């Protein structure tokens, strides 16, 4: 099976969907002539031309809204935000128009649009440029939120997102674009709302999504090597819809639940998971649900400070040990 | 702007139809006003009295295949686009039979079968959507134009200026119409806009020609839109129109109108668009007292009947709250 980069998997997904459906187009800042700020759309302008791979001016609200308007008459826009930190300039379009036009028209209008780009703290970009937007957008009925952790998942989930008839937020991570993984040459898609066990284990359940799956897997391997602790890592893959049954099944098996996120603990995804796990699996729990998240502060610039704020494998490993009462 | 190839002068029968439509909008909203006071209508209700010629004259000049999108003062556009007033009353009353199943209310009328894409309540936020409709038409090489309406208050929103730039940059077939009634809610144009000639704040700045038009004159609106639509259909890009109009009622039903005098309202009512068209039709011998009375009685009956039916219609079931949110909550592939 070919081994390709995460960004190539995304590129393949977009190219394949644009080949099969003439209503799919890509628009965003620097996606065309520049070949993509992070090279995700490399070569696509040459392949599809300027009507289908379109450089937008720095007007997030404008081009997000343009995409929604085009989707209202059945086109399937892929709108790239250079980073989801900039999507906040278009917040009204993303949380009001994209997910609510269908509702407020009594189901007459569908909005099959994908907003994609990077989310997460990145490389020392300071507070306004380092948003982890997963909880912000998962909060909104009418949106779907997708966050892949591997090149395989990225391609399969993006193809599903483009074919989906609703507004999809597709979250990527700058530090993962160069990650490599096996991606089959033949056609495949991955359903939404289906979590994936990235590492099976019996001692505790770690729920993660996107980049924190990789952090959790690194912590799990370290704990296994050092202490023989057998961690199960459940990758949610989509946050809305969320595969709650997979979470409950794993927690009922292991008795412990730890969540790991790059976002904030206050009203975060981990907080939501903690709530639904105690509502549904209280009798199976041997300890409270433990949330591991970024510290509840604006993202600092300085490298050691940033490393202190964002959870790494060592912090996750410590959190897991605490959660399962491991003394050693 | 270009010279239109179409027959510019409207026929008497067209003008009679406009008169009928404007009278229908006026009487529909008289009933809305009563129903609001009777608390049959909730939320905000923004009436269109005085501005009827804008929607009627402009929509008369385009085709059923063209796209129409507007802001929250949308009753007139919906009726001019031919929506069934029973479904509008039902929507206002929050009924199952409403055009938006009782999910949208006064500010969110939609009828996709008539290419009427709302009814949008966040000021200026639908202007980028209009540009997207225009983008789709251009991308698909379809012969369509977009009529996009907004108020003068929306001229101060960033999303509108972003949308203008995109429409100018991509040369999209959109007719932007500011329904300039002089007030952004209760704040007069002179107090909300640094430059009050709105053409200067839109058209030329973005490569979009701008024109003024008398929005109290249905025929002037019709002629201007015919010409603007021709310009767009020929691939020249967008047009901006500063449509001078006036609303007789408050911003919404809850507006005490302390920001203007009754005399000011009276001055504009002397140029009432319905009265003006009526005079033209009387001068042409197409209307007389008896005909005017007959038309208005017929419309009155139509409005009262639609209201009564909608009033008796059922509310949606509680289970309806879960409908119309997703096409399929789990995407195209069931988990």
Interface residues (C-beta under 8 A of the other chain):
Chain A: X25 X51 X56 X57 X59 X61 X62 X63 X64 X65 X66 X67 X68 X69 X70 X71 X72 X73 X74 X75 X77 X92 X93 X96 X97 X99 X101 X102 X103 X104 X105 X106 X107 X108 X109 X110 X112 X141 X142 X144 X160 X161 X163 X164 X165 X166 X189 X190 X191 X192 X193 X194 X241 X243
Chain B: X67 X69 X98 X99 X100 X101 X102 X103 X104 X108 X110 X111 X112 X117 X118 X119 X120 X122 X125 X126 X127 X128 X129 X130 X131 X132 X133 X134 X135 X136 X139 X140 X158 X159 X162 X163 X165 X166 X169 X323 X324 X325 X326 X327 X328 X329 X330 X331 X332 X333 X334 X335
